[in-house]
């Protein structure tokens, strides 16, 4: 059974850390726990859905690739924004 996300995903600026904004050390600890819970839930759902370990590794690799591409695209956009402001 898949859990469907409702509403928009919260977005964070590229390179920003979850602790920015003075939220403190407790928030970071909670975020790490939440991330572990989400990862374990996702893994368990994939296994229950019949995915093999190799298929799950392929999915994880693809997720990492998507994040890498997104970060690289964000790095390209940042210098362009700075150039517009200085002109």
C-alpha positions, 0 to 999 in steps of 0.5 A: 500500500502506497501513501499518497502525498497531499499538498505541495512538498515543502521546498528549501533553498539549495544549500540551506540546512534544516537548522537555518533560521534558528530552529536549533539542535532539537529540530535537526535531531527530529529531522534525522529521525523523521528521515530514517523513519521515512526511508525505512517505511519506503524500503518496507513498502518496496519490499512488501511490493515485491521489489528485490534488493537490487531493484531497490538499490537501482531506485536509490541510485536514481534518487541520488542522481535526481538530487545531484542533477537538481543541485547542479542546476541550482548552482547554475541558476545562482550565479545568473541571479547575482549577475542581474542584481549587480547590473 
